[in-house]
């Protein structure tokens, strides 16, 4: 029988025994003219989609009127004169490790556009929100897989902003094979407005895509791997078919690798370490990210934005249907800023104690900040004019705050930095020449980063 009849796309997925979401192991190419060489060997990308409030976290305004400052108090950090919200005590003790940027400006109040810009570093318009490759996709293209892991992993990679639900974790014009390996498999919550109960424990949910099908033993898996190799050889002269094969390359290797399997096994961690991170979804995801980079994964994104059970975590307008408490009360909950504070601080502390922070670039990013004034429903609305992000680890000069906002937290009073500048900083830390030119699926040359310069002082 002709090969297309013998093996269709669905059959190939079943043969792999893993989620179609993700095995994006395409051939890598070396760094392009990286003058200084890489300062960081791995990246953990802390992605909180939805627009994290800077007032209740890293840039409180204690002297502003009540409708701006809210009801939360502030605490002193390890940096003289620098204060965080009261719900961020652990990060306040880790400021020696971070370069906090208080003037991050996406330049838009639209979620789709702001998220696509932050994920890609490219200043896209609304038509381009799913055509431009994520930063992780670019690094996957440049470096390829490592240590049995795909070049770009998303934990769990299920965030789908909307409506309508939209997948922004993409390889764009580089090709689908450079999108992230999504450990959570298929998104459980395909529309961030829905309150869908999740019936899978977090520890299992974050590794669905690396679990073999029921009854799929190592011997059977090895046999299928051999079949895959034969099919790859048979299909190599057929461009559409070989593209499908590339998309799932490495699936068998991941399932058969003891190192990869062990990295996903959180039971190997002590109760003390689990408690350090917090036994929450964000805590579990940060701990898994540390285990993955420790085992060799080059680029891991921690995805914590629109949650199936808690709803739209950061987009807190408190509109009818959201059923959230006042934003200052919401911030105290273990699945909100209080839990993020614990998980982020634990990640930095854990990496440092293991001697891995210097070689791991940690980046916290979100769409944008929130409005200076708390609205009538007790929430804050979209604010693309400023917000807070931070960098830590590989190549980063910690113990500093870059940029300042006005007394209301409304506008920068120093230089503002765009998503393109953030991406340039990441590439610089990884030793990638900012003038790198990449080829799209049609072989056309496209600049990796058309605009953007590294944020001065971060590295």
C-alpha positions as CSV (number, residue, x, y, z in Angstrom):
1,X,0.0,0.0,0.0
2,X,1.2,3.6,-0.6
3,X,2.7,5.1,2.6
4,X,0.0,7.8,3.0
5,X,-2.6,5.1,3.1
6,X,-0.5,2.9,5.5
7,X,0.2,5.7,8.0
8,X,-1.8,8.8,8.5
9,X,-1.2,11.6,10.9
10,X,-3.4,10.1,13.6
11,X,-1.6,6.8,13.4
12,X,1.8,8.5,13.8
13,X,0.5,10.1,17.0
14,X,-0.6,6.8,18.4
15,X,2.7,5.2,17.4
16,X,4.5,7.8,19.5
17,X,2.3,7.3,22.5
18,X,2.6,10.9,23.5
19,X,0.7,14.2,23.2
20,X,0.7,15.8,19.8
21,X,1.1,19.1,21.6
22,X,4.7,19.0,21.6
23,X,7.7,17.0,20.6
24,X,9.4,19.8,18.9
25,X,12.8,18.5,18.3
26,X,14.0,19.9,15.0
27,X,17.7,20.1,13.9
28,X,19.6,22.9,15.6
29,X,22.0,25.4,14.2
30,X,24.9,27.0,16.2
31,X,24.8,30.4,17.7
32,X,25.3,33.1,15.1
33,X,28.4,35.2,15.8
34,X,27.9,35.3,19.6
35,X,30.8,37.6,20.5
36,X,30.9,37.1,24.2
37,X,29.6,33.5,24.3
38,X,26.7,32.4,26.5
39,X,26.5,33.7,30.0
40,X,23.6,31.4,30.9
41,X,23.3,27.7,29.9
42,X,19.6,27.4,30.7
43,X,16.5,29.5,31.0
44,X,13.5,29.4,33.3
45,X,10.8,31.7,31.9
46,X,8.2,32.5,34.6
47,X,5.1,33.4,32.5
48,X,2.1,34.8,34.4
49,X,-0.3,35.5,31.6
50,X,-3.2,37.9,32.3
51,X,-1.5,41.0,33.6
52,X,0.0,40.8,37.1
53,X,-0.8,43.9,39.3
54,X,2.4,45.8,40.1
55,X,0.7,47.7,42.9
56,X,0.1,44.6,45.0
57,X,3.5,43.1,44.3
58,X,6.7,44.8,43.3
59,X,5.8,48.5,43.0
60,X,3.4,49.5,45.8
61,X,2.6,53.1,46.4
62,X,2.1,53.5,50.2
63,X,1.8,57.3,50.1
64,X,-0.8,57.4,47.4
65,X,-4.6,57.8,48.2
66,X,-6.5,54.8,49.3
67,X,-8.1,54.2,45.9
68,X,-4.6,53.7,44.5
69,X,-2.6,52.1,47.3
70,X,-5.4,49.7,48.4
71,X,-5.5,48.2,51.9
72,X,-2.2,46.2,51.8
73,X,0.8,47.5,53.8
74,X,4.3,47.4,52.5
75,X,7.5,45.7,53.7
76,X,11.2,46.6,53.5
77,X,13.3,44.5,51.1
78,X,17.0,43.8,51.5
79,X,17.7,46.9,49.3
80,X,17.6,50.2,51.2
81,X,14.5,52.2,50.4
82,X,13.0,49.5,48.2
83,X,9.6,48.2,49.5
84,X,7.4,45.4,48.3
85,X,3.7,44.6,49.1
86,X,3.2,42.8,52.4
87,X,2.2,39.6,50.4
88,X,5.8,39.3,49.0
89,X,7.9,38.8,52.1
90,X,10.0,35.9,50.7
91,X,10.9,37.8,47.5
92,X,11.7,40.8,49.6
93,X,14.5,38.6,51.1
94,X,15.7,37.6,47.7
95,X,16.2,41.0,46.1
96,X,20.0,40.6,46.2
97,X,19.5,38.0,43.5
98,X,17.2,40.0,41.1
99,X,17.3,42.9,38.7
100,X,13.8,44.3,39.1
101,X,12.5,46.4,36.2
102,X,9.6,48.6,37.3
103,X,9.1,50.3,33.9
104,X,8.1,47.4,31.6
105,X,5.7,48.8,29.0
106,X,4.0,46.5,26.5
107,X,2.5,49.5,24.7
108,X,-1.0,47.9,24.4
109,X,-3.9,47.1,26.7
110,X,-4.9,44.1,24.6
111,X,-4.2,40.7,26.1
112,X,-3.6,38.9,22.8
113,X,-1.2,41.5,21.5
114,X,0.6,42.1,24.8
115,X,1.1,38.4,25.4
116,X,2.3,37.7,21.9
117,X,4.8,40.6,22.3
118,X,6.1,39.4,25.6
119,X,6.4,35.8,24.4
120,X,8.2,36.7,21.1
121,X,9.9,40.0,21.8
122,X,8.5,41.2,18.5
123,X,6.2,44.2,18.5
124,X,3.4,42.5,16.7
125,X,0.0,43.9,15.7
126,X,-3.3,41.9,16.1
127,X,-2.9,40.1,12.8
128,X,0.5,38.7,13.9
129,X,-0.4,37.3,17.4
130,X,0.2,33.7,16.4
131,X,2.6,34.1,13.5
132,X,5.7,35.2,15.4
133,X,7.9,32.5,17.1
134,X,8.2,32.6,20.9
135,X,11.7,33.4,22.4
136,X,11.8,29.7,23.4
137,X,11.1,28.7,19.9
138,X,14.0,30.8,18.6
139,X,16.3,29.2,21.1
140,X,15.1,25.8,20.1
141,X,15.9,26.6,16.5
142,X,19.3,27.9,17.4
143,X,20.4,25.2,19.8
144,X,18.1,22.2,19.2
145,X,17.4,19.5,21.9
146,X,19.8,18.8,24.8
147,X,20.2,15.9,27.2
148,X,17.2,14.0,25.8
149,X,14.9,17.1,26.3
150,X,13.3,19.2,23.6
151,X,14.7,22.7,23.0
152,X,11.6,24.4,24.5
153,X,9.4,23.0,27.2
154,X,6.2,24.5,28.7
155,X,5.0,23.4,32.1
156,X,2.2,22.7,31.6
157,X,1.6,24.9,28.5
158,X,-2.2,24.9,28.8
159,X,-3.0,28.6,29.1
160,X,-5.5,29.7,26.4
161,X,-6.5,33.3,26.6
162,X,-9.8,34.4,25.0
163,X,-12.5,34.6,24.1
164,X,-12.1,33.0,21.6
165,X,-9.5,30.6,23.1
166,X,-6.1,31.2,21.5
167,X,-2.9,29.2,21.7
168,X,0.0,31.7,21.8
169,X,2.7,29.1,22.5
170,X,3.8,28.8,18.9
171,X,6.8,28.3,16.6
172,X,5.2,30.8,14.2
173,X,7.0,31.2,10.9
174,X,9.9,28.9,12.1
175,X,7.5,26.0,12.0
176,X,5.4,23.9,14.4
177,X,8.3,21.8,15.3
178,X,9.8,24.7,17.2
179,X,6.7,25.3,19.4
180,X,7.0,24.1,23.0
181,X,6.7,20.6,24.3
182,X,3.7,21.0,26.5
183,X,4.0,18.7,29.5
184,X,0.3,19.1,30.4
185,X,-0.8,17.7,27.0
186,X,-4.1,19.0,25.8
187,X,-5.4,22.2,27.5
188,X,-8.1,21.4,30.0
189,X,-9.4,24.9,30.0
190,X,-9.6,26.2,26.4
191,X,-11.2,29.5,27.3
192,X,-9.9,31.6,30.2
193,X,-13.4,32.8,31.0
194,X,-14.6,29.3,31.8
195,X,-14.4,27.9,35.4
196,X,-13.8,24.2,34.5
197,X,-12.9,21.9,37.4
198,X,-9.7,20.1,36.9
199,X,-9.9,16.4,37.9
200,X,-6.2,15.6,37.6
201,X,-3.8,16.1,40.5
202,X,-1.2,18.8,39.7
203,X,1.7,16.5,39.9
204,X,0.2,14.2,37.2
205,X,-1.2,17.1,35.1
206,X,2.3,18.6,34.6
207,X,3.7,15.4,33.1
208,X,0.8,14.0,31.1
209,X,2.7,14.3,27.8
210,X,5.6,12.1,29.0
211,X,3.5,9.2,30.3
212,X,3.3,6.2,27.9
213,X,-0.1,4.9,27.0
214,X,-1.6,2.1,29.3
215,X,0.1,-1.2,28.4
216,X,2.9,0.4,26.4
217,X,6.0,-1.3,27.9
218,X,9.6,-0.3,27.2
219,X,10.0,-3.3,24.8
220,X,6.9,-2.3,22.8
221,X,8.1,1.3,22.8
222,X,11.5,0.3,21.5
223,X,9.9,-1.7,18.7
224,X,7.8,1.3,17.7
225,X,10.9,3.5,17.8
226,X,12.6,1.1,15.3
227,X,9.5,1.4,13.1
228,X,9.6,5.2,13.3
229,X,13.2,5.1,12.1
230,X,12.3,3.0,9.1
231,X,9.4,5.3,8.3
232,X,11.6,8.4,8.6
233,X,13.9,6.9,6.0
234,X,11.0,6.0,3.7
235,X,9.5,9.4,4.0
236,X,12.6,11.6,3.8
237,X,12.0,12.5,0.2
238,X,8.4,13.6,0.8
239,X,8.4,17.2,2.2
240,X,4.9,17.1,3.8
241,X,5.5,13.7,5.3
242,X,9.0,14.5,6.6
243,X,7.6,17.6,8.3
244,X,5.2,15.4,10.2
245,X,8.0,13.1,11.2
246,X,10.1,16.1,12.4
247,X,7.3,17.3,14.5
248,X,7.3,14.0,16.5
249,X,11.0,13.4,16.4
250,X,12.4,12.6,19.9
251,X,9.1,11.3,21.4
252,X,10.4,7.8,21.8
253,X,13.7,9.0,23.1
254,X,12.0,11.0,25.9
255,X,9.8,8.1,26.9
256,X,12.8,5.7,26.9
257,X,15.3,8.0,28.7
258,X,15.7,7.2,32.4
259,X,17.1,10.7,32.9
260,X,14.0,12.4,31.5
261,X,11.7,10.1,33.4
262,X,13.5,10.8,36.6
263,X,13.4,14.6,36.1
264,X,9.6,14.5,36.0
265,X,9.4,12.4,39.2
266,X,8.8,14.9,42.0
267,X,8.5,12.1,44.6
268,X,12.3,12.1,44.6
269,X,12.2,15.5,46.3
270,X,12.1,15.8,50.1
271,X,9.1,17.1,52.0
272,X,11.3,20.0,53.1
273,X,11.9,21.0,49.5
274,X,8.3,20.5,48.6
275,X,7.3,22.7,51.5
276,X,9.8,25.3,50.5
277,X,8.1,25.8,47.2
278,X,4.6,25.3,48.5
279,X,2.4,22.4,47.6
280,X,0.5,24.6,45.2
281,X,0.2,24.5,41.4
282,X,2.7,27.4,41.0
283,X,5.0,25.8,43.6
284,X,4.9,22.4,41.9
285,X,5.5,23.9,38.4
286,X,8.5,26.0,39.7
287,X,10.0,22.9,41.3
288,X,9.6,20.8,38.2
289,X,11.2,23.6,36.2
290,X,14.3,23.4,38.5
291,X,14.4,19.6,38.1
292,X,14.2,19.9,34.3
293,X,17.0,22.4,33.9
294,X,19.1,20.5,36.4
295,X,18.7,17.4,34.3
296,X,19.7,19.2,31.1
297,X,16.6,21.0,29.6
298,X,17.7,24.2,27.9
299,X,14.6,26.3,28.0
300,X,11.6,25.8,30.4
301,X,8.6,28.0,30.6
302,X,6.5,27.9,33.8
303,X,2.9,28.7,32.6
304,X,0.6,30.0,35.3
305,X,-2.1,32.3,34.1
306,X,-5.6,31.1,33.4
307,X,-6.5,28.3,35.7
308,X,-9.2,25.7,35.2
309,X,-10.3,25.8,38.8
310,X,-9.5,29.3,40.0
311,X,-10.4,31.0,36.7
312,X,-8.6,34.0,35.3
313,X,-6.0,34.6,38.0
314,X,-4.4,37.9,37.0
315,X,-6.9,39.7,34.8
316,X,-8.7,41.0,37.8
317,X,-11.3,43.5,36.7
318,X,-13.7,41.8,39.3
319,X,-16.3,42.0,36.6
320,X,-19.6,40.2,37.0
321,X,-19.0,36.5,36.7
322,X,-15.4,36.5,38.0
323,X,-16.5,36.0,41.6
324,X,-13.3,37.3,43.0
325,X,-12.8,39.1,46.3
326,X,-11.3,42.6,46.4
327,X,-7.9,42.5,44.7
328,X,-6.1,43.2,47.9
329,X,-7.7,40.2,49.6
330,X,-7.2,38.0,46.5
331,X,-3.5,38.8,46.7
332,X,-3.2,37.0,50.0
333,X,-4.5,33.7,48.7
334,X,-2.0,30.8,48.3
335,X,-2.9,30.4,44.6
336,X,-2.4,34.1,44.0
337,X,0.5,36.5,44.8
338,X,1.2,34.9,48.2
339,X,1.8,31.6,46.5
340,X,3.8,33.1,43.7
341,X,6.0,34.9,46.3
342,X,6.7,31.6,48.0
343,X,7.4,29.7,44.7
344,X,9.5,32.3,43.0
345,X,11.7,32.9,46.1
346,X,12.1,29.1,46.7
347,X,13.2,28.7,43.0
348,X,15.9,31.4,43.4
349,X,17.0,30.1,46.8
350,X,17.1,26.5,45.6
351,X,19.0,27.2,42.4
352,X,21.5,29.3,44.4
353,X,22.0,26.6,47.1
354,X,22.7,24.0,44.4
355,X,25.2,26.2,42.6
356,X,23.0,26.5,39.5
357,X,21.7,30.1,39.7
358,X,24.8,31.5,37.9
359,X,24.2,29.3,34.9
360,X,20.4,29.5,34.8
361,X,18.7,32.7,33.6
362,X,15.4,33.3,35.4
363,X,13.0,35.7,33.8
364,X,9.6,36.8,35.2
365,X,7.2,38.2,32.6
366,X,3.6,39.1,32.3
367,X,1.4,41.0,29.7
368,X,1.3,44.3,31.4
369,X,0.5,46.0,34.8
370,X,-2.9,47.0,36.2
371,X,-4.6,50.4,36.5
372,X,-3.4,52.8,39.2
373,X,-7.0,53.3,40.5
374,X,-8.9,50.3,41.9
375,X,-12.2,50.2,40.1
376,X,-15.7,50.3,41.7
377,X,-15.8,46.5,41.8
378,X,-12.6,46.1,43.7
379,X,-10.4,45.2,40.8
380,X,-7.8,46.8,38.5
381,X,-8.0,47.0,34.7
382,X,-5.5,46.6,31.9
383,X,-2.5,49.0,31.9
384,X,0.0,48.7,29.1
385,X,1.9,51.8,30.1
386,X,3.9,50.2,32.9
387,X,4.4,47.1,35.0
388,X,7.0,45.1,36.9
389,X,9.2,42.2,35.7
390,X,12.5,40.8,36.9
391,X,15.7,38.9,35.8
392,X,17.9,36.7,37.9
393,X,20.7,34.2,37.6
394,X,23.0,33.7,34.6
395,X,24.8,36.9,33.7
396,X,22.4,39.1,35.7
397,X,23.6,41.8,38.2
398,X,21.3,41.3,41.2
399,X,20.5,43.6,44.0
400,X,19.1,46.5,41.9
401,X,15.9,48.2,40.8
402,X,15.9,49.6,37.2
403,X,13.4,52.3,36.4
404,X,10.8,54.1,38.5
405,X,7.2,55.0,38.1
406,X,5.3,58.1,39.3
407,X,3.6,58.5,42.7
408,X,0.5,56.7,41.3
409,X,2.3,53.8,39.6
410,X,0.8,55.1,36.3
411,X,3.7,56.1,34.1
412,X,7.4,55.7,34.0
413,X,9.5,58.7,35.2
414,X,12.6,57.0,33.8
415,X,13.1,55.1,30.6
416,X,10.5,52.5,29.7
417,X,11.4,49.1,28.4
418,X,9.5,47.1,25.8
419,X,9.0,43.4,25.2
420,X,11.6,43.7,22.5
421,X,14.1,45.1,25.0
422,X,13.3,42.2,27.3
423,X,13.9,39.7,24.5
424,X,17.2,41.4,23.6
425,X,18.3,41.0,27.2
426,X,17.5,37.3,27.2
427,X,19.4,36.8,24.0
428,X,22.3,38.8,25.2
429,X,22.5,36.7,28.4
430,X,22.5,33.5,26.3
431,X,25.3,34.9,24.0
432,X,23.1,35.2,20.9
433,X,24.1,37.9,18.4
434,X,21.2,40.3,18.2
435,X,21.9,40.6,14.4
436,X,21.1,36.9,13.9
437,X,19.0,36.2,10.8
438,X,16.8,33.1,10.7
439,X,15.1,31.3,7.8
440,X,11.3,30.8,7.9
441,X,9.5,27.7,6.6
442,X,9.9,29.0,3.0
443,X,13.6,29.6,3.4
444,X,13.2,33.4,3.5
445,X,15.6,35.4,5.7
446,X,14.0,37.2,8.7
447,X,15.8,39.1,11.4
448,X,15.6,37.4,14.8
449,X,14.8,40.6,16.5
450,X,14.0,43.6,14.3
451,X,14.0,46.1,17.2
452,X,15.0,46.1,20.8
453,X,18.2,46.6,22.8
454,X,19.3,44.9,26.1
455,X,18.0,46.7,29.2
456,X,21.0,48.7,30.4
457,X,22.4,47.5,33.7
458,X,20.6,44.1,33.9
459,X,23.6,42.1,32.8
